[in-house]
Amino acid sequence: MSAKARIVLAALVVLAFAGMTAICLHSLEEIHYLKTFFPRTFTVQEAFYAGALELIKVAIIALPLVLLIGICLFFIRQRNHP
């Protein structure tokens, strides 16, 4: 594998990690928004359910990024194999 291909794959891994970070931070901001604007009506149980829902959303959205990272790392690790 050429050096350029490895650089492109490494850049894809970095971009995928950046995307996952953005997704996670957005989910945290949604929960913070709900807790800030509905402090009296937002119970601990509702916060738990909102957190669980955000975890499911992050898992669904981030799964393709995790697969992309795994595939890129697999190809980066290959050494001059055809």
Backbone hydrogen bonds, N-H to C=O, Kabsch-Sander energy under -0.5 kcal/mol:
donor,donor_aa,acceptor,acceptor_aa,energy
6,R,2,S,-1.8
7,I,3,A,-2.1
8,V,4,K,-2.3
9,L,5,A,-2.4
10,A,6,R,-2.5
11,A,7,I,-2.3
12,L,8,V,-2.1
13,V,9,L,-2.0
14,V,10,A,-2.2
15,L,11,A,-2.6
16,A,12,L,-2.4
17,F,13,V,-2.3
18,A,14,V,-2.3
19,G,15,L,-2.4
20,M,16,A,-2.4
21,T,17,F,-2.3
22,A,18,A,-2.3
23,I,19,G,-2.3
24,C,20,M,-2.3
25,L,21,T,-2.6
26,H,22,A,-2.2
27,S,23,I,-1.9
28,L,24,C,-2.1
29,E,25,L,-2.3
30,E,26,H,-1.9
31,I,27,S,-1.8
32,H,28,L,-2.4
33,Y,29,E,-2.6
34,L,30,E,-2.2
35,K,31,I,-2.5
36,T,32,H,-2.2
37,F,33,Y,-2.4
38,F,34,L,-1.7
42,F,38,F,-1.3
43,T,41,T,-1.0
47,A,43,T,-2.2
48,F,44,V,-2.2
49,Y,45,Q,-2.4
50,A,46,E,-2.6
51,G,47,A,-2.4
52,A,48,F,-2.4
53,L,49,Y,-2.4
54,E,50,A,-2.4
55,L,51,G,-2.2
56,I,52,A,-2.1
57,K,53,L,-2.4
58,V,54,E,-2.8
59,A,55,L,-2.5
60,I,56,I,-2.4
61,I,57,K,-2.5
62,A,58,V,-3.1
63,L,59,A,-1.3
66,V,62,A,-2.5
67,L,63,L,-2.4
68,L,64,P,-2.3
69,I,65,L,-2.4
70,G,66,V,-2.4
71,I,67,L,-2.6
72,C,68,L,-2.6
73,L,69,I,-2.7
74,F,70,G,-2.0
75,F,71,I,-2.2
76,I,72,C,-2.5
77,R,73,L,-2.0
78,Q,74,F,-1.0
80,N,78,Q,-0.7
